[in-house]
Amino acid sequence: MQPTWQALIDGAMYCQPQLEEIIGRQRPDVIVEDNVCGFPALTTAGVPFVRIVSCQPLEMKGPAIPPAYGGLPADDPTDWDAFRAEYDRTHRPMWEAFDEWVQASGAKPLPDLEFIHESDVLNLYTYPEVIDYTDRRPLAPTWHRLDSSVRTTDAPFEVPPELDGDGSLIYLSLGSLGSADVDLMRRLVDVLSRTSHRYIVSKGPLHETYDLPPNMWGAQQVPQTTVLPHVDLVITHGGNNTTTESFHFGKPMVLLPLFWDQYDNAQRVHETGYGVRLATYEFEDDELTGAIDRLLADEQLHTRMAAQAAIIQSRNGTTQAADLIEAVAR
């Protein structure tokens, strides 16, 4: 993770003069940032600053919850301190240098080992209440949870006629990074081709380098938010968007985490019983197919997730967020 943080920091430093120029020219009434790394120009502009957290909510730390990014269980703290110590060892010198630059740029000091400021007026994060950690880590009144934030601008999706037939319909997406691992995608396609199910596949940027068997249809990109209502199950890397959108539509998940907070999402969905976490590169064929079949056959799980989806959709996270931001801007 440390090299990725450093790249993000380098980007923030590069953007600082451009952001100052843009803010001075546009004179916004409110500034909203969705990022994991802070930009001093955004917090020193003299207008309300709103932070959006679109990663897994372990990012808002607390002593009674696991450390972020480790994929560690919530009910077994055995490895928490060791992970925190190693994260401190690998990140503190970089954080100290970044904090010094942030303060030199006129912003407040960063919280310890944090790379972005919390907003004094409004902080938003996206995560379904049913798997959140609010009972273990209360947040300040400036924090508001959005159970989901699902765009409605995608065109309607119809299941391609070549997928007509029997068998459950499953969506496979490993995100832009995961789908670029062609060897991993080929292995998944091979294993899944030998099942009786049908698949919609987000093939990713190297889509032309591998083919799909007859029980699959795919494209470089597919309109995920309009595909999900049609499927019975999701195979995902555990990115926060796909995780929260799967809950929005009531779909259980098989999770193959690759990076960052995906390990935490995979662990949380697994330990709360809404899906199965597998070792992305070490799973056995029958582990994957067995997990799929168990989740598809679990009628109680589907009933429970459908009920949760109705609650999540009724809370209308996009409108809630817009209302909160507009209230700050007035």
Phi and psi restraints in degrees (value plus and minus 20) as a CYANA .aco file:
   2 GLN   PHI     -77.3   -37.3
   2 GLN   PSI     -64.3   -24.3
   3 PRO   PHI     -82.3   -42.3
   3 PRO   PSI     -52.7   -12.7
   4 THR   PHI     -89.0   -49.0
   4 THR   PSI     -64.1   -24.1
   5 TRP   PHI     -77.1   -37.1
   5 TRP   PSI     -63.0   -23.0
   6 GLN   PHI     -82.3   -42.3
   6 GLN   PSI     -60.7   -20.7
   7 ALA   PHI     -82.7   -42.7
   7 ALA   PSI     -59.2   -19.2
   8 LEU   PHI     -85.4   -45.4
   8 LEU   PSI     -60.8   -20.8
   9 ILE   PHI     -82.7   -42.7
   9 ILE   PSI     -65.3   -25.3
  10 ASP   PHI     -77.8   -37.8
  10 ASP   PSI     -59.3   -19.3
  11 GLY   PHI     -84.9   -44.9
  11 GLY   PSI     -61.2   -21.2
  12 ALA   PHI     -82.9   -42.9
  12 ALA   PSI     -60.9   -20.9
  13 MET   PHI     -85.7   -45.7
  13 MET   PSI     -61.0   -21.0
  14 TYR   PHI     -84.1   -44.1
  14 TYR   PSI     -58.7   -18.7
  15 CYS   PHI     -97.9   -57.9
  15 CYS   PSI     -38.3     1.7
  16 GLN   PHI     -71.2   -31.2
  16 GLN   PSI     -73.9   -33.9
  17 PRO   PHI     -86.4   -46.4
  17 PRO   PSI     -54.5   -14.5
  18 GLN   PHI     -86.1   -46.1
  18 GLN   PSI     -61.5   -21.5
  19 LEU   PHI     -84.8   -44.8
  19 LEU   PSI     -60.6   -20.6
  20 GLU   PHI     -81.0   -41.0
  20 GLU   PSI     -60.3   -20.3
  21 GLU   PHI     -86.9   -46.9
  21 GLU   PSI     -62.9   -22.9
  22 ILE   PHI     -84.0   -44.0
  22 ILE   PSI     -65.4   -25.4
  23 ILE   PHI     -83.6   -43.6
  23 ILE   PSI     -62.4   -22.4
  24 GLY   PHI     -83.0   -43.0
  24 GLY   PSI     -53.6   -13.6
  25 ARG   PHI     -99.7   -59.7
  25 ARG   PSI     -60.8   -20.8
  26 GLN   PHI    -107.2   -67.2
  26 GLN   PSI     -46.2    -6.2
  27 ARG   PHI      29.1    69.1
  27 ARG   PSI      44.3    84.3
  28 PRO   PHI     -89.7   -49.7
  28 PRO   PSI     137.7   177.7
  29 ASP   PHI    -107.4   -67.4
  29 ASP   PSI     -44.4    -4.4
  30 VAL   PHI    -173.8  -133.8
  30 VAL   PSI     128.8   168.8
  31 ILE   PHI    -140.6  -100.6
  31 ILE   PSI     109.5   149.5
  32 VAL   PHI    -137.9   -97.9
  32 VAL   PSI     107.1   147.1
  33 GLU   PHI    -142.1  -102.1
  33 GLU   PSI     110.6   150.6
  34 ASP   PHI    -138.1   -98.1
  34 ASP   PSI      76.4   116.4
  35 ASN   PHI    -181.5  -141.5
  35 ASN   PSI     146.8   186.8
  36 VAL   PHI    -117.6   -77.6
  36 VAL   PSI     -30.2     9.8
  37 CYS   PHI    -139.3   -99.3
  37 CYS   PSI     117.2   157.2
  38 GLY   PHI    -100.9   -60.9
  38 GLY   PSI     133.1   173.1
  39 PHE   PHI    -143.7  -103.7
  39 PHE   PSI      89.1   129.1
  40 PRO   PHI     -74.1   -34.1
  40 PRO   PSI     -54.5   -14.5
  41 ALA   PHI     -78.4   -38.4
  41 ALA   PSI     -49.2    -9.2
  42 LEU   PHI     -98.0   -58.0
  42 LEU   PSI     -48.0    -8.0
  43 THR   PHI    -116.7   -76.7
  43 THR   PSI     -25.4    14.6
  44 THR   PHI    -133.9   -93.9
  44 THR   PSI      -4.1    35.9
  45 ALA   PHI    -101.0   -61.0
  45 ALA   PSI     -28.0    12.0
  46 GLY   PHI      60.9   100.9
  46 GLY   PSI      -5.8    34.2
  47 VAL   PHI    -148.8  -108.8
  47 VAL   PSI     142.3   182.3
  48 PRO   PHI     -76.0   -36.0
  48 PRO   PSI     116.4   156.4
  49 PHE   PHI    -131.9   -91.9
  49 PHE   PSI     106.5   146.5
  50 VAL   PHI    -133.9   -93.9
  50 VAL   PSI     110.7   150.7
  51 ARG   PHI    -124.7   -84.7
  51 ARG   PSI     113.5   153.5
  52 ILE   PHI    -131.7   -91.7
  52 ILE   PSI     110.0   150.0
  53 VAL   PHI    -126.4   -86.4
  53 VAL   PSI      89.3   129.3
  54 SER   PHI    -125.0   -85.0
  54 SER   PSI      -6.9    33.1
  55 CYS   PHI    -119.7   -79.7
  55 CYS   PSI     156.8   196.8
  56 GLN   PHI     -80.3   -40.3
  56 GLN   PSI     120.1   160.1
  57 PRO   PHI     -92.8   -52.8
  57 PRO   PSI     -18.9    21.1
  58 LEU   PHI     -84.1   -44.1
  58 LEU   PSI     -33.4     6.6
  59 GLU   PHI     -79.5   -39.5
  59 GLU   PSI     -48.7    -8.7
  60 MET   PHI    -109.5   -69.5
  60 MET   PSI      79.0   119.0
  61 LYS   PHI     -93.9   -53.9
  61 LYS   PSI     140.6   180.6
  62 GLY   PHI    -188.9  -148.9
  62 GLY   PSI     133.4   173.4
  63 PRO   PHI     -88.6   -48.6
  63 PRO   PSI     -39.9     0.1
  64 ALA   PHI    -119.2   -79.2
  64 ALA   PSI     -11.2    28.8
  65 ILE   PHI    -148.0  -108.0
  65 ILE   PSI     138.8   178.8
  66 PRO   PHI     -84.0   -44.0
  66 PRO   PSI     137.4   177.4
  67 PRO   PHI     -87.3   -47.3
  67 PRO   PSI     126.3   166.3
  68 ALA   PHI     -85.7   -45.7
  68 ALA   PSI     129.9   169.9
  69 TYR   PHI      61.4   101.4
  69 TYR   PSI     -22.1    17.9
  70 GLY   PHI    -114.8   -74.8
  70 GLY   PSI     -34.8     5.2
  71 GLY   PHI      43.1    83.1
  71 GLY   PSI      12.1    52.1
  72 LEU   PHI    -111.6   -71.6
  72 LEU   PSI     130.3   170.3
  73 PRO   PHI     -89.3   -49.3
  73 PRO   PSI     126.9   166.9
  74 ALA   PHI     -94.3   -54.3
  74 ALA   PSI     -44.8    -4.8
  75 ASP   PHI    -123.7   -83.7
  75 ASP   PSI     -11.3    28.7
  76 ASP   PHI    -157.1  -117.1
  76 ASP   PSI      77.4   117.4
  77 PRO   PHI    -102.7   -62.7
  77 PRO   PSI      -8.5    31.5
  78 THR   PHI     -70.7   -30.7
  78 THR   PSI     -64.6   -24.6
  79 ASP   PHI    -121.5   -81.5
  79 ASP   PSI     -15.8    24.2
  80 TRP   PHI     -80.9   -40.9
  80 TRP   PSI     -71.3   -31.3
  81 ASP   PHI     -85.4   -45.4
  81 ASP   PSI     -58.2   -18.2
  82 ALA   PHI     -84.5   -44.5
  82 ALA   PSI     -59.9   -19.9
  83 PHE   PHI     -86.0   -46.0
  83 PHE   PSI     -64.8   -24.8
  84 ARG   PHI     -79.8   -39.8
  84 ARG   PSI     -60.4   -20.4
  85 ALA   PHI     -85.1   -45.1
  85 ALA   PSI     -61.9   -21.9
  86 GLU   PHI     -89.8   -49.8
  86 GLU   PSI     -57.0   -17.0
  87 TYR   PHI     -83.0   -43.0
  87 TYR   PSI     -62.7   -22.7
  88 ASP   PHI     -80.4   -40.4
  88 ASP   PSI     -66.7   -26.7
  89 ARG   PHI     -80.5   -40.5
  89 ARG   PSI     -62.3   -22.3
  90 THR   PHI    -103.0   -63.0
  90 THR   PSI     -40.7    -0.7
  91 HIS   PHI    -131.8   -91.8
  91 HIS   PSI     -42.7    -2.7
  92 ARG   PHI     -80.8   -40.8
  92 ARG   PSI     -67.4   -27.4
  93 PRO   PHI     -77.5   -37.5
  93 PRO   PSI     -61.3   -21.3
  94 MET   PHI     -84.8   -44.8
  94 MET   PSI     -63.9   -23.9
  95 TRP   PHI     -82.5   -42.5
  95 TRP   PSI     -62.0   -22.0
  96 GLU   PHI     -80.4   -40.4
  96 GLU   PSI     -62.6   -22.6
  97 ALA   PHI     -85.9   -45.9
  97 ALA   PSI     -60.3   -20.3
  98 PHE   PHI     -87.0   -47.0
  98 PHE   PSI     -63.7   -23.7
  99 ASP   PHI     -79.8   -39.8
  99 ASP   PSI     -60.5   -20.5
 100 GLU   PHI     -81.6   -41.6
 100 GLU   PSI     -63.0   -23.0
 101 TRP   PHI     -87.5   -47.5
 101 TRP   PSI     -60.8   -20.8
 102 VAL   PHI     -77.1   -37.1
 102 VAL   PSI     -67.3   -27.3
 103 GLN   PHI     -87.3   -47.3
 103 GLN   PSI     -58.0   -18.0
 104 ALA   PHI     -83.9   -43.9
 104 ALA   PSI     -43.6    -3.6
 105 SER   PHI    -106.0   -66.0
 105 SER   PSI     -16.8    23.2
 106 GLY   PHI      77.9   117.9
 106 GLY   PSI     -18.1    21.9
 107 ALA   PHI    -112.5   -72.5
 107 ALA   PSI     145.6   185.6
 108 LYS   PHI     -86.4   -46.4
 108 LYS   PSI     139.2   179.2
 109 PRO   PHI     -80.0   -40.0
 109 PRO   PSI     127.0   167.0
 110 LEU   PHI     -96.7   -56.7
 110 LEU   PSI     127.1   167.1
 111 PRO   PHI     -79.6   -39.6
 111 PRO   PSI     137.5   177.5
 112 ASP   PHI     -76.6   -36.6
 112 ASP   PSI     103.7   143.7
 113 LEU   PHI      37.8    77.8
 113 LEU   PSI       2.3    42.3
 114 GLU   PHI    -125.0   -85.0
 114 GLU   PSI     126.3   166.3
 115 PHE   PHI    -128.5   -88.5
 115 PHE   PSI     -10.9    29.1
 116 ILE   PHI    -172.8  -132.8
 116 ILE   PSI     130.0   170.0
 117 HIS   PHI    -101.7   -61.7
 117 HIS   PSI     129.7   169.7
 118 GLU   PHI    -100.1   -60.1
 118 GLU   PSI     124.5   164.5
 119 SER   PHI     -96.3   -56.3
 119 SER   PSI     124.9   164.9
 120 ASP   PHI     -99.3   -59.3
 120 ASP   PSI     -35.4     4.6
 121 VAL   PHI    -137.6   -97.6
 121 VAL   PSI     -58.2   -18.2
 122 LEU   PHI    -179.5  -139.5
 122 LEU   PSI     105.9   145.9
 123 ASN   PHI    -147.1  -107.1
 123 ASN   PSI     110.5   150.5
 124 LEU   PHI    -139.2   -99.2
 124 LEU   PSI     122.8   162.8
 125 TYR   PHI    -163.1  -123.1
 125 TYR   PSI     135.0   175.0
 126 THR   PHI    -133.1   -93.1
 126 THR   PSI      95.5   135.5
 127 TYR   PHI    -189.9  -149.9
 127 TYR   PSI     116.8   156.8
 128 PRO   PHI     -84.7   -44.7
 128 PRO   PSI     117.2   157.2
 129 GLU   PHI     -77.8   -37.8
 129 GLU   PSI     -53.9   -13.9
 130 VAL   PHI     -84.3   -44.3
 130 VAL   PSI     -41.8    -1.8
 131 ILE   PHI    -140.5  -100.5
 131 ILE   PSI      -8.7    31.3
 132 ASP   PHI     -96.5   -56.5
 132 ASP   PSI     153.4   193.4
 133 TYR   PHI    -130.4   -90.4
 133 TYR   PSI       1.1    41.1
 134 THR   PHI     -83.3   -43.3
 134 THR   PSI     -45.8    -5.8
 135 ASP   PHI     -93.8   -53.8
 135 ASP   PSI     -39.1     0.9
 136 ARG   PHI    -124.3   -84.3
 136 ARG   PSI     -41.9    -1.9
 137 ARG   PHI    -164.4  -124.4
 137 ARG   PSI      64.5   104.5
 138 PRO   PHI     -82.1   -42.1
 138 PRO   PSI     127.3   167.3
 139 LEU   PHI    -132.1   -92.1
 139 LEU   PSI     140.6   180.6
 140 ALA   PHI     -85.4   -45.4
 140 ALA   PSI     140.5   180.5
 141 PRO   PHI     -81.4   -41.4
 141 PRO   PSI     -37.8     2.2
 142 THR   PHI     -95.2   -55.2
 142 THR   PSI     -30.6     9.4
 143 TRP   PHI    -112.2   -72.2
 143 TRP   PSI     116.5   156.5
 144 HIS   PHI    -153.8  -113.8
 144 HIS   PSI     109.5   149.5
 145 ARG   PHI    -109.6   -69.6
 145 ARG   PSI     115.9   155.9
 146 LEU   PHI    -125.6   -85.6
 146 LEU   PSI     100.0   140.0
 147 ASP   PHI     -81.5   -41.5
 147 ASP   PSI     -49.5    -9.5
 148 SER   PHI    -181.5  -141.5
 148 SER   PSI     145.7   185.7
 149 SER   PHI    -166.7  -126.7
 149 SER   PSI      66.1   106.1
 150 VAL   PHI    -129.1   -89.1
 150 VAL   PSI     101.5   141.5
 151 ARG   PHI     -88.3   -48.3
 151 ARG   PSI     133.9   173.9
 152 THR   PHI    -140.3  -100.3
 152 THR   PSI      -0.1    39.9
 153 THR   PHI    -114.5   -74.5
 153 THR   PSI     -29.6    10.4
 154 ASP   PHI     -90.3   -50.3
 154 ASP   PSI     124.9   164.9
 155 ALA   PHI     -86.1   -46.1
 155 ALA   PSI     131.4   171.4
 156 PRO   PHI     -76.9   -36.9
 156 PRO   PSI     127.2   167.2
 157 PHE   PHI    -136.3   -96.3
 157 PHE   PSI     114.6   154.6
 158 GLU   PHI    -135.3   -95.3
 158 GLU   PSI     115.7   155.7
 159 VAL   PHI     -82.0   -42.0
 159 VAL   PSI     106.5   146.5
 160 PRO   PHI     -77.1   -37.1
 160 PRO   PSI     122.2   162.2
 161 PRO   PHI     -80.5   -40.5
 161 PRO   PSI     -45.9    -5.9
 162 GLU   PHI     -88.0   -48.0
 162 GLU   PSI     -32.3     7.7
 163 LEU   PHI    -117.7   -77.7
 163 LEU   PSI     -13.0    27.0
 164 ASP   PHI     -81.3   -41.3
 164 ASP   PSI     124.6   164.6
 165 GLY   PHI     117.5   157.5
 165 GLY   PSI    -190.8  -150.8
 166 ASP   PHI    -103.6   -63.6
 166 ASP   PSI     154.9   194.9
 167 GLY   PHI      75.0   115.0
 167 GLY   PSI     126.4   166.4
 168 SER   PHI     -86.2   -46.2
 168 SER   PSI     134.8   174.8
 169 LEU   PHI    -123.5   -83.5
 169 LEU   PSI     105.9   145.9
 170 ILE   PHI    -146.1  -106.1
 170 ILE   PSI     121.1   161.1
 171 TYR   PHI    -124.3   -84.3
 171 TYR   PSI     109.2   149.2
 172 LEU   PHI    -137.0   -97.0
 172 LEU   PSI      98.5   138.5
 173 SER   PHI    -168.8  -128.8
 173 SER   PSI     106.0   146.0
 174 LEU   PHI    -130.1   -90.1
 174 LEU   PSI      -0.9    39.1
 175 GLY   PHI      53.4    93.4
 175 GLY   PSI     157.3   197.3
 176 SER   PHI     -87.1   -47.1
 176 SER   PSI     -56.6   -16.6
 177 LEU   PHI     -95.4   -55.4
 177 LEU   PSI     -68.3   -28.3
 178 GLY   PHI     -84.3   -44.3
 178 GLY   PSI     -59.6   -19.6
 179 SER   PHI     -90.8   -50.8
 179 SER   PSI     -36.0     4.0
 180 ALA   PHI     -98.7   -58.7
 180 ALA   PSI     -30.8     9.2
 181 ASP   PHI    -104.6   -64.6
 181 ASP   PSI      69.0   109.0
 182 VAL   PHI     -84.1   -44.1
 182 VAL   PSI     -57.2   -17.2
 183 ASP   PHI     -81.2   -41.2
 183 ASP   PSI     -61.9   -21.9
 184 LEU   PHI     -85.3   -45.3
 184 LEU   PSI     -64.6   -24.6
 185 MET   PHI     -82.7   -42.7
 185 MET   PSI     -61.0   -21.0
 186 ARG   PHI     -83.7   -43.7
 186 ARG   PSI     -58.7   -18.7
 187 ARG   PHI     -86.7   -46.7
 187 ARG   PSI     -63.7   -23.7
 188 LEU   PHI     -81.1   -41.1
 188 LEU   PSI     -65.4   -25.4
 189 VAL   PHI     -80.5   -40.5
 189 VAL   PSI     -61.2   -21.2
 190 ASP   PHI     -83.5   -43.5
 190 ASP   PSI     -68.0   -28.0
 191 VAL   PHI     -83.5   -43.5
 191 VAL   PSI     -65.2   -25.2
 192 LEU   PHI     -92.6   -52.6
 192 LEU   PSI     -43.6    -3.6
 193 SER   PHI     -85.9   -45.9
 193 SER   PSI     -40.5    -0.5
 194 ARG   PHI    -113.8   -73.8
 194 ARG   PSI      -8.5    31.5
 195 THR   PHI    -121.4   -81.4
 195 THR   PSI     152.9   192.9
 196 SER   PHI    -112.5   -72.5
 196 SER   PSI     -13.4    26.6
 197 HIS   PHI    -112.2   -72.2
 197 HIS   PSI     148.7   188.7
 198 ARG   PHI    -131.0   -91.0
 198 ARG   PSI     129.9   169.9
 199 TYR   PHI    -156.1  -116.1
 199 TYR   PSI     118.2   158.2
 200 ILE   PHI    -125.8   -85.8
 200 ILE   PSI     104.5   144.5
 201 VAL   PHI    -139.2   -99.2
 201 VAL   PSI     105.5   145.5
 202 SER   PHI    -104.3   -64.3
 202 SER   PSI      83.6   123.6
 203 LYS   PHI     -99.5   -59.5
 203 LYS   PSI     -45.5    -5.5
 204 GLY   PHI      68.1   108.1
 204 GLY   PSI    -194.7  -154.7
 205 PRO   PHI     -86.3   -46.3
 205 PRO   PSI     -41.8    -1.8
 206 LEU   PHI    -125.1   -85.1
 206 LEU   PSI      16.5    56.5
 207 HIS   PHI     -79.0   -39.0
 207 HIS   PSI     -48.0    -8.0
 208 GLU   PHI     -99.1   -59.1
 208 GLU   PSI     -27.1    12.9
 209 THR   PHI    -111.2   -71.2
 209 THR   PSI     -24.3    15.7
 210 TYR   PHI    -168.2  -128.2
 210 TYR   PSI     132.9   172.9
 211 ASP   PHI    -125.9   -85.9
 211 ASP   PSI     140.9   180.9
 212 LEU   PHI    -129.3   -89.3
 212 LEU   PSI     124.5   164.5
 213 PRO   PHI     -96.3   -56.3
 213 PRO   PSI     156.3   196.3
 214 PRO   PHI     -81.9   -41.9
 214 PRO   PSI     -44.9    -4.9
 215 ASN   PHI    -108.1   -68.1
 215 ASN   PSI      -4.1    35.9
 216 MET   PHI    -154.5  -114.5
 216 MET   PSI     128.7   168.7
 217 TRP   PHI    -151.8  -111.8
 217 TRP   PSI     121.9   161.9
 218 GLY   PHI    -178.1  -138.1
 218 GLY   PSI     151.2   191.2
 219 ALA   PHI    -170.9  -130.9
 219 ALA   PSI     148.3   188.3
 220 GLN   PHI     -73.9   -33.9
 220 GLN   PSI     -65.9   -25.9
 221 GLN   PHI    -154.9  -114.9
 221 GLN   PSI     124.6   164.6
 222 VAL   PHI    -145.3  -105.3
 222 VAL   PSI     131.7   171.7
 223 PRO   PHI     -95.4   -55.4
 223 PRO   PSI      68.0   108.0
 224 GLN   PHI     -74.7   -34.7
 224 GLN   PSI     -64.2   -24.2
 225 THR   PHI     -89.1   -49.1
 225 THR   PSI     -39.3     0.7
 226 THR   PHI    -120.9   -80.9
 226 THR   PSI     -31.7     8.3
 227 VAL   PHI    -100.2   -60.2
 227 VAL   PSI     -62.4   -22.4
 228 LEU   PHI     -74.7   -34.7
 228 LEU   PSI     -59.2   -19.2
 229 PRO   PHI     -80.1   -40.1
 229 PRO   PSI     -41.0    -1.0
 230 HIS   PHI    -106.9   -66.9
 230 HIS   PSI     -38.3     1.7
 231 VAL   PHI    -118.5   -78.5
 231 VAL   PSI     146.6   186.6
 232 ASP   PHI    -123.0   -83.0
 232 ASP   PSI     -37.3     2.7
 233 LEU   PHI    -180.2  -140.2
 233 LEU   PSI     133.0   173.0
 234 VAL   PHI    -144.4  -104.4
 234 VAL   PSI     112.3   152.3
 235 ILE   PHI    -126.9   -86.9
 235 ILE   PSI      98.2   138.2
 236 THR   PHI    -162.8  -122.8
 236 THR   PSI     138.8   178.8
 237 HIS   PHI     -96.1   -56.1
 237 HIS   PSI     -33.0     7.0
 238 GLY   PHI      70.2   110.2
 238 GLY   PSI       1.8    41.8
 239 GLY   PHI     -80.4   -40.4
 239 GLY   PSI     133.3   173.3
 240 ASN   PHI     -84.9   -44.9
 240 ASN   PSI     -56.3   -16.3
 241 ASN   PHI     -82.0   -42.0
 241 ASN   PSI     -71.5   -31.5
 242 THR   PHI     -84.4   -44.4
 242 THR   PSI     -59.0   -19.0
 243 THR   PHI     -82.2   -42.2
 243 THR   PSI     -70.8   -30.8
 244 THR   PHI     -89.8   -49.8
 244 THR   PSI     -54.9   -14.9
 245 GLU   PHI     -89.4   -49.4
 245 GLU   PSI     -53.0   -13.0
 246 SER   PHI     -85.6   -45.6
 246 SER   PSI     -59.5   -19.5
 247 PHE   PHI     -86.7   -46.7
 247 PHE   PSI     -57.8   -17.8
 248 HIS   PHI     -76.5   -36.5
 248 HIS   PSI     -56.2   -16.2
 249 PHE   PHI    -123.4   -83.4
 249 PHE   PSI     -16.0    24.0
 250 GLY   PHI      52.5    92.5
 250 GLY   PSI      21.1    61.1
 251 LYS   PHI    -132.3   -92.3
 251 LYS   PSI     103.7   143.7
 252 PRO   PHI     -87.5   -47.5
 252 PRO   PSI     141.8   181.8
 253 MET   PHI    -152.5  -112.5
 253 MET   PSI     125.4   165.4
 254 VAL   PHI    -124.8   -84.8
 254 VAL   PSI     105.3   145.3
 255 LEU   PHI    -134.3   -94.3
 255 LEU   PSI     109.3   149.3
 256 LEU   PHI    -144.0  -104.0
 256 LEU   PSI      62.2   102.2
 257 PRO   PHI     -91.5   -51.5
 257 PRO   PSI     130.4   170.4
 258 LEU   PHI    -145.1  -105.1
 258 LEU   PSI     -51.0   -11.0
 259 PHE   PHI    -187.5  -147.5
 259 PHE   PSI     130.6   170.6
 260 TRP   PHI      37.6    77.6
 260 TRP   PSI    -146.6  -106.6
 261 ASP   PHI    -103.0   -63.0
 261 ASP   PSI     -19.1    20.9
 262 GLN   PHI     -83.4   -43.4
 262 GLN   PSI     -53.2   -13.2
 263 TYR   PHI     -83.5   -43.5
 263 TYR   PSI     -59.6   -19.6
 264 ASP   PHI     -88.9   -48.9
 264 ASP   PSI     -61.4   -21.4
 265 ASN   PHI     -83.0   -43.0
 265 ASN   PSI     -64.2   -24.2
 266 ALA   PHI     -81.1   -41.1
 266 ALA   PSI     -63.7   -23.7
 267 GLN   PHI     -85.8   -45.8
 267 GLN   PSI     -62.1   -22.1
 268 ARG   PHI     -87.5   -47.5
 268 ARG   PSI     -62.9   -22.9
 269 VAL   PHI     -84.3   -44.3
 269 VAL   PSI     -60.2   -20.2
 270 HIS   PHI     -84.7   -44.7
 270 HIS   PSI     -69.1   -29.1
 271 GLU   PHI     -94.5   -54.5
 271 GLU   PSI     -37.2     2.8
 272 THR   PHI    -115.3   -75.3
 272 THR   PSI     -20.5    19.5
 273 GLY   PHI      65.1   105.1
 273 GLY   PSI      -4.7    35.3
 274 TYR   PHI    -121.3   -81.3
 274 TYR   PSI     -13.9    26.1
 275 GLY   PHI    -198.9  -158.9
 275 GLY   PSI    -191.1  -151.1
 276 VAL   PHI    -150.3  -110.3
 276 VAL   PSI     107.7   147.7
 277 ARG   PHI    -112.9   -72.9
 277 ARG   PSI     111.2   151.2
 278 LEU   PHI    -143.2  -103.2
 278 LEU   PSI     138.4   178.4
 279 ALA   PHI     -93.9   -53.9
 279 ALA   PSI      98.0   138.0
 280 THR   PHI     -78.8   -38.8
 280 THR   PSI     -59.1   -19.1
 281 TYR   PHI    -129.8   -89.8
 281 TYR   PSI     -25.3    14.7
 282 GLU   PHI    -137.0   -97.0
 282 GLU   PSI     -17.9    22.1
 283 PHE   PHI     -85.5   -45.5
 283 PHE   PSI     125.6   165.6
 284 GLU   PHI    -102.6   -62.6
 284 GLU   PSI     133.1   173.1
 285 ASP   PHI     -74.3   -34.3
 285 ASP   PSI     -65.8   -25.8
 286 ASP   PHI     -92.6   -52.6
 286 ASP   PSI     -39.4     0.6
 287 GLU   PHI     -85.1   -45.1
 287 GLU   PSI     -65.7   -25.7
 288 LEU   PHI     -87.2   -47.2
 288 LEU   PSI     -71.1   -31.1
 289 THR   PHI     -86.7   -46.7
 289 THR   PSI     -55.3   -15.3
 290 GLY   PHI     -85.5   -45.5
 290 GLY   PSI     -61.6   -21.6
 291 ALA   PHI     -82.7   -42.7
 291 ALA   PSI     -62.1   -22.1
 292 ILE   PHI     -79.9   -39.9
 292 ILE   PSI     -69.0   -29.0
 293 ASP   PHI     -86.0   -46.0
 293 ASP   PSI     -59.1   -19.1
 294 ARG   PHI     -84.1   -44.1
 294 ARG   PSI     -64.7   -24.7
 295 LEU   PHI     -86.5   -46.5
 295 LEU   PSI     -60.3   -20.3
 296 LEU   PHI     -85.7   -45.7
 296 LEU   PSI     -53.2   -13.2
 297 ALA   PHI    -103.9   -63.9
 297 ALA   PSI     -29.9    10.1
 298 ASP   PHI    -102.7   -62.7
 298 ASP   PSI      69.1   109.1
 299 GLU   PHI     -85.4   -45.4
 299 GLU   PSI     -56.1   -16.1
 300 GLN   PHI     -83.1   -43.1
 300 GLN   PSI     -59.6   -19.6
 301 LEU   PHI     -82.0   -42.0
 301 LEU   PSI     -65.5   -25.5
 302 HIS   PHI     -84.1   -44.1
 302 HIS   PSI     -58.8   -18.8
 303 THR   PHI     -84.4   -44.4
 303 THR   PSI     -63.2   -23.2
 304 ARG   PHI     -84.3   -44.3
 304 ARG   PSI     -62.8   -22.8
 305 MET   PHI     -90.4   -50.4
 305 MET   PSI     -53.4   -13.4
 306 ALA   PHI     -84.1   -44.1
 306 ALA   PSI     -59.7   -19.7
 307 ALA   PHI     -85.5   -45.5
 307 ALA   PSI     -62.0   -22.0
 308 GLN   PHI     -84.5   -44.5
 308 GLN   PSI     -59.3   -19.3
 309 ALA   PHI     -81.0   -41.0
 309 ALA   PSI     -59.6   -19.6
 310 ALA   PHI     -83.1   -43.1
 310 ALA   PSI     -60.9   -20.9
 311 ILE   PHI     -85.4   -45.4
 311 ILE   PSI     -67.4   -27.4
 312 ILE   PHI     -80.1   -40.1
 312 ILE   PSI     -66.3   -26.3
 313 GLN   PHI     -85.0   -45.0
 313 GLN   PSI     -55.2   -15.2
 314 SER   PHI     -87.4   -47.4
 314 SER   PSI     -41.9    -1.9
 315 ARG   PHI    -102.4   -62.4
 315 ARG   PSI     -34.0     6.0
 316 ASN   PHI      29.2    69.2
 316 ASN   PSI      48.5    88.5
 317 GLY   PHI     -79.8   -39.8
 317 GLY   PSI     -55.8   -15.8
 318 THR   PHI     -85.0   -45.0
 318 THR   PSI     -63.4   -23.4
 319 THR   PHI     -87.3   -47.3
 319 THR   PSI     -60.7   -20.7
 320 GLN   PHI     -78.3   -38.3
 320 GLN   PSI     -65.9   -25.9
 321 ALA   PHI     -83.5   -43.5
 321 ALA   PSI     -64.9   -24.9
 322 ALA   PHI     -80.9   -40.9
 322 ALA   PSI     -62.3   -22.3
 323 ASP   PHI     -81.9   -41.9
 323 ASP   PSI     -63.2   -23.2
 324 LEU   PHI     -85.2   -45.2
 324 LEU   PSI     -61.8   -21.8
 325 ILE   PHI     -86.7   -46.7
 325 ILE   PSI     -61.9   -21.9
 326 GLU   PHI     -83.9   -43.9
 326 GLU   PSI     -56.3   -16.3
 327 ALA   PHI     -84.0   -44.0
 327 ALA   PSI     -56.6   -16.6
 328 VAL   PHI     -89.5   -49.5
 328 VAL   PSI     -54.5   -14.5
 329 ALA   PHI     -95.7   -55.7
 329 ALA   PSI     -39.1     0.9
